[in-house]
Amino acid sequence: MFEDFEQHQSKFTAAAIEAAQVELKSTLKPLFEAAGVDLNSDLLREYYPADHTKLDAILSALALEYHSDGAVVTYRPNPQHSLTLTYAQDWQGEHLLPEGYEGEMLKLELAVLNQASQILEA
């Protein structure tokens, strides 16, 4: 997609970008809830400080690999949780984390990742 962007440029409509954003937030919903990020946030326009909290905590918890046909999203604290999101496909019903992997466990993992990042940056 990136090698020949002009060929794919027409796919990047406002509606398609909004739909992808809704699907991505649904896919990562437990992380958004654990980090205290509003699911109605506009990920492209929302200001967020680089302080290892909220959206920054979510971004720190994810490893992203981009390929010609899609992106692989991996949850860093537990890399066995990985998901391939194919470009221009419907991601509804896709989930990075298994059911039940939420709440206090996610908050703890995000807090540990936050503390480790702060130590490494000090």
C-alpha positions in Angstrom: 0.0 0.0 0.0 2.8 2.4 0.9 4.9 1.5 -2.1 2.2 2.7 -4.5 0.1 5.1 -2.5 -1.4 6.8 -5.6 -3.1 3.5 -6.5 -4.7 3.3 -3.1 -5.3 6.9 -2.3 -9.0 6.8 -3.2 -9.6 4.4 -0.4 -8.7 7.0 2.2 -12.0 8.7 2.4 -13.2 10.5 5.5 -15.9 7.7 6.0 -13.3 4.9 5.5 -10.9 6.5 8.0 -13.7 7.0 10.6 -14.9 3.4 10.1 -11.4 2.1 10.6 -11.0 4.2 13.7 -14.3 2.8 15.2 -13.2 -0.7 14.4 -9.7 -0.2 15.8 -11.1 1.1 19.1 -13.5 -1.9 19.3 -10.6 -4.2 18.7 -8.6 -2.6 21.5 -11.5 -1.8 23.8 -10.2 -3.5 26.9 -7.0 -1.4 26.6 -8.9 1.8 26.2 -11.0 1.0 29.2 -8.0 0.1 31.4 -6.1 3.2 30.4 -9.1 5.4 31.0 -9.4 6.6 27.3 -12.8 7.6 26.1 -13.9 5.3 23.2 -15.4 8.4 21.5 -12.0 10.0 21.3 -10.8 11.1 17.8 -7.5 9.3 17.6 -6.3 11.5 14.7 -7.0 14.8 16.3 -7.0 14.2 20.1 -4.2 15.8 22.0 -2.5 13.5 24.4 0.7 14.1 26.4 3.6 11.8 26.1 3.4 10.9 29.8 2.9 7.1 29.8 -0.8 7.5 30.7 -4.0 7.2 28.8 -3.5 7.0 25.0 0.3 7.1 25.4 0.1 4.0 27.7 -1.8 2.2 25.0 0.7 3.1 22.3 3.5 2.0 24.6 1.8 -1.4 25.1 1.6 -2.1 21.4 4.2 -3.3 18.9 3.2 -2.6 15.3 4.5 -4.2 12.2 3.4 -2.9 8.8 3.3 -5.2 5.8 2.0 -4.8 2.3 -1.4 -6.5 3.1 -1.9 -5.4 6.7 -0.6 -4.5 10.1 0.3 -6.9 12.9 -0.5 -5.6 16.4 1.2 -7.3 19.3 0.5 -6.6 23.0 4.0 -6.1 24.4 3.4 -7.3 28.0 2.1 -10.6 26.7 3.3 -11.1 23.1 1.3 -14.3 22.6 -1.6 -11.8 22.1 -1.1 -10.7 18.5 -3.5 -9.9 15.7 -3.2 -9.2 12.0 -5.4 -6.4 10.7 -5.8 -6.7 7.0 -6.0 -3.4 5.1 -9.4 -2.4 3.7 -11.2 -5.3 5.6 -13.8 -5.2 8.3 -12.2 -5.6 11.7 -15.5 -5.8 13.6 -15.4 -8.8 15.9 -11.6 -8.9 16.0 -10.0 -8.7 19.4 -6.4 -8.3 20.4 -6.9 -9.7 23.9 -9.0 -12.8 24.8 -12.3 -12.4 26.6 -11.7 -12.0 30.4 -8.3 -10.4 29.9 -9.3 -7.0 31.1 -9.8 -4.8 34.1 -7.3 -4.9 37.0 -4.8 -7.2 35.1 -4.6 -4.7 32.2 -4.3 -1.8 34.6 -1.5 -3.5 36.4 0.4 -4.4 33.2 0.0 -0.8 31.9 1.3 0.5 35.2 4.3 -1.8 35.2 5.1 -0.8 31.6 4.7 2.9 32.5 7.1 2.6 35.5 9.6 0.7 33.4 9.5 3.4 30.7 10.0 6.1 33.2 13.0 4.4 34.7 14.5 3.8 31.3 14.0 7.4 30.3 15.4 8.8 33.5 
